Amino acid sequence: MIKLFEKDPYAPIQYVYDVKDILHHSKSRFQEIMVISNPYFGNMLILDGVVQITERDEFFYHEMLVHPLMHSHPSPENIVVIGGGDGGAVREVLKHETVKRVYFIEIDEEVIETSKKFFPEVASGIGDSRVEIKCMDGAEFVKNRKGDIDVIIVDSTDIIGFAKSLFTVEFFKHVKDCLTDEGMFVTLSESLHFHKEMVVEVQESMRLIFPIVDLYTANLATYAGNWWTFSASSKRHPIREIRRPCKIQTKIYSDEIHVQSFVPPGFYKKLMNKELKW
Amino acid sequence: MIKLFEKDPYAPIQYVYDVKDILHHSKSRFQEIMVISNPYFGNMLILDGVVQITERDEFFYHEMLVHPLMHSHPSPENIVVIGGGDGGAVREVLKHETVKRVYFIEIDEEVIETSKKFFPEVASGIGDSRVEIKCMDGAEFVKNRKGDIDVIIVDSTDIIGFAKSLFTVEFFKHVKDCLTDEGMFVTLSESLHFHKEMVVEVQESMRLIFPIVDLYTANLATYAGNWWTFSASSKRHPIREIRRPCKIQTKIYSDEIHVQSFVPPGFYKKLMNKELKW
């Protein structure tokens, strides 16, 4: 059996996967792109040696990235998805009838093409008439847009390499300027087990810009540390409050999962005060 | 660098750890016992190739195994800990002032001795005067005890091999007979990501015996699948209700973590009806 040894410099455990087939292997302008098939997870997308999604359980990540904000916002119409070239976040956004336009900003066109070919179900929303694809840097896009976006979702690779520009205070400032007065923003912020310092850093940066900042988690089997965080901010409405109860088809997200996914206040306070010791 | 490849036949991801030193390697009557040191996790206890505890993060597992029940029971005095030869569960039990006696039932004396030597902080409660060590099969112990135990905690290895006898309906029946009318019982029940069927099986078996059965989870970085479950049952009191607010020193457990760790009712119903698809 061929093995894939994941290359994640920030993880103290290395994850190893059985490889049934190598379906695709290329190098784009930005990164190494690989698709393998695994007996348990099905097709898996790997960028620069790090697992991004698997056919079997991608919905955990995509639903939990997208739906908390989309159910907290009173009426999300204009959405920006930055990254997420596989199309999974876009697919989830399109489940909401309120949505009129999705600006899908992916820097690497080859990821989109690879996903269409090897993850057709994940990429299924990309051709929707509401979706406008722009192959460019998300940081550039938000710099030049003002005040008409309801929800911005960053679905990037880890906070290293070229994705770094999506985690700066400057970027968060531009994101805020893009949003309407009721606008909301979410981004991944790594694992509470292995990257607590990064979580705190993202939260602190967001707090410099947004009046409302919150943190929720999901359990993701194929991301190092698994106890994955999402950092969310908002200009007016608390994000942990549901404004539109869930009526869409989901596998893991629900009203009760929404509420329970946000870290409790005492825990949050200790995290931000660096009193959590592990 | 030497590497430890974890041997977990039920996990679709293999975890690999850097090995700084091999501190101990022996074969007891029951299993292969190894202690390694790792740059991130510190000392790690490995039984039959599977990581049991690490110095750095053992408290996640031990606190979440022990404290929900101990704070839900109105007055836990007589406690049985089955397995957990490292002593971590016993250490947590002893934090409760109500406790008068802990029956510590570990089948493999060599695990206790290894822990005393390489995990002194974890094993720190083993010598306490309230602790009575019995090196025997936990299934045998509960068979011959009647009606005077407040809380029974099973801290076994995975539900394979010789630990299997701690997950049968017959065992659960004996556990129930051991308990007082207010008695409670908890056991690990594997990962929601990778072993959903096992979780359901344990829950179903418990439901044949106990009037109240519940399920809570914790995020454990070094157990395959990470999204770890604990199956708990009770003869009278709902376990998700806190009867004695937390006044002990903990790192992760708190009143709010207690409440949030229990799976929400809708999710639980879907799980038990096998409607959760992944």
Interface residues (C-beta under 8 A of the other chain):
Chain A: F5 P12 I13 Q14 Y15 V16 Y17 D18 N38 P39 Y40 F41 R56 D57 F59 F60 L192 H193 F194 T217 N219 A221 T222 G225 N226 W227 K251 I252 S254 E256 I257 Q260 P264 P265 G266 F267 L276 K277 W278
Chain B: F5 P12 I13 Q14 Y15 V16 Y17 D18 N38 P39 Y40 F41 R56 D57 F59 F60 L192 H193 F194 T217 N219 A221 T222 G225 N226 W227 K251 I252 S254 E256 I257 Q260 P264 P265 G266 F267 L276 K277 W278
